Amino acid sequence: MFSHLPEPTLDPILSLSVAYRNDSRAEKVDLGIGVYKNSKGETPIMQAIELAQKNVIATQKTKSYVGLAGCEEFNQSMVDLVLGASPVLDRVSVIQTPGASGALRMLGDLMKIAQPNTTVWLSNPSYVNHQPVMEAAGLKVKHYRYFCPKTKQVDSQQMLADLSQAGKDDVVLLHGCCHNPTGADIDFATWQQVTSLAEKNGFTPFVDLAYQGFGDGLEEDAAGLRYMAERVEEMMITTSCSKNFGLYRERTGAAIVLGKSARDAANARGKLLTMARATYTMPPDHGAALVKTVLQDAELKSIWREELDAMQKRLVSLRTALCHEFRTTHGRSDFDFIQAHKGMFTVLGFTPEQMIRLREEFAIYGVGDGRINIAGLTENDISYVADAILKVS
């Protein structure tokens, strides 16, 4: 049965972690896999999550099944977090999923059933898992221009020109904030323009919100999405608790559908539940129980928001420190784009060969497409990393 299968190829990101761990050099820096790290280079359990975990352990009386939709209190909490007090809440449905990748696949499968000829438009570049997940769901994929390699910023004019070609059978996937891999986000004016195109041409927006709170702040990062949700007839959203709650291994996410009516949203949810039954039956409970506990307790929510704000500010300070090192020590301003980017990631504009040099000569691990994880830096790494980047640039 298996003898004809091809040899597997290594995952371009996850394989870096293995290589990093096996690297015996004392001075090494992991800027590959997208996890937040503190100044000690650790990915900590947030204090709010630790306290919630004690609460859950003390009060949870059963490990029985939670149901196809997962924890309904978690689901409502995620809708509130993402959409706030939006007037469209009466035509929204949501299910808990095994991480945001699980939500991407569920909504991909939903699109294939609801509209089999759907084409999904992805930014160029986009999150490495977007295209394989959509294609695995049987959907066609196109790309719209997004990132300008010269300026290292969003080329909104080219982006809007491409999206003007999307029509009623198309879905346009947008990064809610902290674009992965580039770190370059569209501004609010561009959100407004994409919304106008969706209203005019009839395509359906699909927003992947994996880093809410890591860009400009919890509310600010959802502003464009909320503007859009209040104006379009239909919309899909995926959201993740991996980054802003630090629940990477718990695989905690949600798929949200905005329908033309409450009935349409309910029908979409029903189909999602049918697909969940045939795929994973129900999502893992522990992460959702922790998030629900945090968001429904005023004291825990306050602690969490303070922690999240501190994480966001640390990312900004690391970007500032790295650019300051380039400018003051080396007299170079051509890396100032790093300070303008948002969230965890930045694309350096390096070739795969240059990224190999960073790894082989300096033990600095980044993705072959030039993406580095700013959150992987410690304050003590700044000078070493800046020097190495310049040596291979």
Beta strands, then each sheet from edge to edge (+ up, - down):
strand 1: 29-30
strand 2: 92-98
strand 3: 119-124
strand 4: 140-145
strand 5: 147-148
strand 6: 153-154
strand 7: 170-175
strand 8: 204-209
strand 9: 235-240
strand 10: 252-258
strand 11: 345-347
strand 12: 364-365
strand 13: 371-373
sheet 1: 1+ 12+
sheet 2: 2+ 10- 9+ 8+ 7+ 3+ 4+
sheet 3: 5+ 6-
sheet 4: 11+ 13-
end
